[in-house]
Amino acid sequence: MCSRRHGGGRVRSTTPAEDRYIVLSAKRNRRTTAQQVANQFLAASGKQISRKTVARRLRGGGIYARRPVVCVPLTRQHRTARLQWCREHHNWTVQNWACVLFSDESRFSLSSDCRRQLIWRESGTAYRPENIQEKDRYPSCSIIVWAGIMINGRTHLHVVANGTMTGQRNIDEVLLPHVRLFRGACCR
């Protein structure tokens, strides 16, 4: 029979109250590093702890270092328009949706991405506002890939390279050559 003896092993360098302080420090500023939390702890308590101790205490508190979700900021008008669109279309049937083409484009940066900064957050909280990093600009040296889907099919991927996607360029390179032909072939 084996059992763990109480008092065996290394003595913890922090108390439960200090552990709570470490967790609160990370929650107050989610973009701080473990070393910065250790430095704040040293300034507050006079005790020196390592960044690994901070990381262990945060894991013990259910907080992990993760990349923040990146999104484009929406204005009140954007949200209102999206809600209105949803209310107008919530009763549509499959036949109504059969001739609708959903399209989207994604931009891929050819240079290194700047998403190296991590945040401290609990599991399952990626989409909470405090864990989202709003970003509405992409670095240079990138390409855009466009595609569309429908109930009965999909378009081919179209790569838009060299430059910025403007309204006229969208019409000339995406809408006229791809969307019009695709719609004509699918919705007769």
Wavefront OBJ file of the C-alpha trace (Angstrom):
o trace
v 0.000 0.000 0.000
v 1.317 3.428 -0.999
v 0.292 6.784 0.329
v 1.678 10.280 0.014
v 3.121 11.622 3.205
v 2.045 15.101 4.147
v 4.979 17.428 4.293
v 7.004 15.484 1.776
v 8.435 17.361 -1.187
v 9.354 20.958 -1.723
v 7.519 23.620 0.269
v 5.250 25.859 -1.826
v 6.685 29.315 -2.358
v 3.266 31.024 -2.286
v 0.243 30.889 -0.021
v -3.344 30.402 -1.291
v -3.960 34.152 -0.857
v -0.863 34.933 -2.921
v -2.039 32.444 -5.553
v -5.321 34.377 -5.817
v -3.351 37.635 -6.180
v -1.355 36.123 -9.072
v -4.555 35.006 -10.820
v -6.196 38.418 -10.328
v -3.093 40.189 -11.662
v -3.242 38.141 -14.854
v -6.997 38.713 -15.212
v -6.644 42.483 -14.785
v -4.103 42.696 -17.586
v -4.540 39.663 -19.831
v -1.679 40.657 -22.139
v 0.963 40.687 -19.423
v 3.668 38.012 -19.467
v 4.392 35.543 -16.686
v 7.655 37.396 -15.969
v 5.779 40.686 -15.623
v 3.326 39.065 -13.191
v 6.317 37.731 -11.212
v 7.787 41.256 -11.109
v 4.450 42.707 -9.931
v 4.294 40.020 -7.247
v 7.836 40.904 -6.107
v 6.911 44.587 -5.872
v 3.722 43.821 -3.923
v 4.938 41.121 -1.540
v 8.722 41.346 -1.493
v 8.949 37.631 -2.387
v 10.713 36.545 -5.548
v 9.090 33.802 -7.611
v 9.935 32.487 -11.052
v 7.843 32.854 -14.205
v 7.336 29.084 -14.133
v 5.808 29.375 -10.669
v 3.472 32.064 -12.025
v 2.487 29.824 -14.945
v 1.819 26.910 -12.545
v -0.318 29.085 -10.249
v -2.295 30.402 -13.230
v -2.851 26.859 -14.535
v -3.983 25.929 -11.038
v -6.467 28.819 -11.245
v -7.743 27.576 -14.621
v -5.987 30.267 -16.699
v -3.841 29.396 -19.702
v -1.738 31.367 -22.188
v -3.557 31.456 -25.535
v -3.565 33.567 -28.680
v -6.348 36.148 -28.654
v -9.167 35.821 -31.175
v -8.734 38.468 -33.861
v -11.817 40.155 -35.312
v -12.836 43.232 -37.228
v -14.561 45.769 -34.960
v -18.297 46.164 -35.654
v -20.096 49.460 -35.188
v -23.633 49.799 -33.829
v -24.851 50.271 -37.443
v -23.204 46.990 -38.497
v -24.901 45.114 -35.665
v -28.290 46.708 -36.400
v -28.058 45.881 -40.116
v -27.084 42.256 -39.386
v -29.968 41.819 -36.956
v -32.434 43.330 -39.445
v -31.167 41.019 -42.218
v -31.588 37.970 -39.957
v -35.135 38.973 -39.023
v -36.053 39.424 -42.697
v -34.726 36.000 -43.698
v -35.479 33.732 -40.742
v -38.601 32.222 -42.409
v -36.965 31.376 -45.739
v -37.364 27.820 -47.052
v -34.763 25.583 -48.693
v -36.078 26.688 -52.106
v -35.462 30.341 -51.179
v -31.903 29.578 -50.089
v -31.158 27.379 -53.143
v -30.269 30.410 -55.302
v -28.217 32.238 -52.665
v -24.462 32.298 -53.028
v -22.471 32.943 -49.858
v -18.993 34.197 -50.579
v -16.057 35.197 -48.483
v -12.440 36.052 -48.868
v -9.501 35.478 -46.605
v -6.258 37.363 -46.595
v -3.049 35.456 -46.024
v 0.044 37.345 -44.973
v 3.236 36.319 -46.698
v 5.307 37.972 -43.992
v 5.507 36.792 -40.407
v 2.303 37.257 -38.465
v 2.222 39.448 -35.410
v 0.012 37.121 -33.348
v 2.854 36.097 -31.070
v 1.463 37.946 -28.093
v -0.475 35.625 -25.812
v -3.221 36.424 -23.333
v -4.233 34.729 -20.105
v -7.723 33.259 -20.239
v -9.859 30.425 -18.911
v -10.848 27.479 -21.113
v -13.984 28.118 -23.146
v -13.758 31.921 -22.946
v -12.090 32.670 -26.295
v -14.940 34.833 -27.598
v -15.507 36.989 -24.530
v -14.855 40.667 -25.316
v -11.859 40.916 -22.981
v -10.163 38.054 -24.875
v -10.630 39.450 -28.396
v -8.102 41.604 -30.160
v -9.745 43.903 -32.704
v -7.791 44.338 -35.895
v -8.862 46.009 -39.097
v -5.580 46.189 -41.016
v -3.390 43.531 -42.491
v 0.322 43.790 -43.107
v 1.704 44.235 -46.596
v 2.866 41.286 -48.686
v -0.378 39.375 -48.653
v -2.748 37.617 -51.027
v -6.524 37.339 -50.939
v -8.322 34.080 -51.685
v -12.032 34.264 -52.614
v -14.641 31.481 -52.902
v -18.404 31.016 -52.766
v -20.762 28.221 -51.669
v -24.408 27.354 -52.264
v -26.647 24.481 -51.254
v -25.925 22.679 -54.550
v -22.327 23.619 -55.246
v -19.338 25.860 -54.833
v -17.070 28.085 -56.877
v -13.404 27.529 -57.550
v -10.899 29.356 -55.360
v -9.813 32.634 -56.904
v -6.518 34.187 -55.827
v -6.338 37.981 -55.867
v -2.681 38.953 -55.669
v -0.803 42.248 -55.854
v -2.485 45.130 -54.169
v -5.589 46.074 -52.266
v -9.080 44.790 -53.002
v -11.108 47.822 -54.038
v -14.787 47.930 -55.005
v -13.991 48.168 -58.724
v -11.442 45.391 -58.518
v -13.992 43.204 -56.714
v -16.465 43.786 -59.566
v -13.884 43.175 -62.318
v -12.038 40.195 -60.817
v -14.668 38.418 -58.688
v -18.286 39.388 -59.326
v -18.380 39.514 -63.135
v -16.164 36.540 -64.020
v -17.142 34.217 -61.160
v -20.411 35.078 -59.451
v -22.435 35.891 -62.575
v -21.320 32.694 -64.362
v -21.818 30.535 -61.299
v -25.295 31.898 -60.659
v -26.267 31.395 -64.285
v -25.147 27.766 -64.151
v -26.835 26.939 -60.830
v -30.096 28.900 -60.765
v -31.973 28.352 -63.994
l 1 2 3 4 5 6 7 8 9 10 11 12 13 14 15 16 17 18 19 20 21 22 23 24 25 26 27 28 29 30 31 32 33 34 35 36 37 38 39 40 41 42 43 44 45 46 47 48 49 50 51 52 53 54 55 56 57 58 59 60 61 62 63 64 65 66 67 68 69 70 71 72 73 74 75 76 77 78 79 80 81 82 83 84 85 86 87 88 89 90 91 92 93 94 95 96 97 98 99 100 101 102 103 104 105 106 107 108 109 110 111 112 113 114 115 116 117 118 119 120 121 122 123 124 125 126 127 128 129 130 131 132 133 134 135 136 137 138 139 140 141 142 143 144 145 146 147 148 149 150 151 152 153 154 155 156 157 158 159 160 161 162 163 164 165 166 167 168 169 170 171 172 173 174 175 176 177 178 179 180 181 182 183 184 185 186 187 188
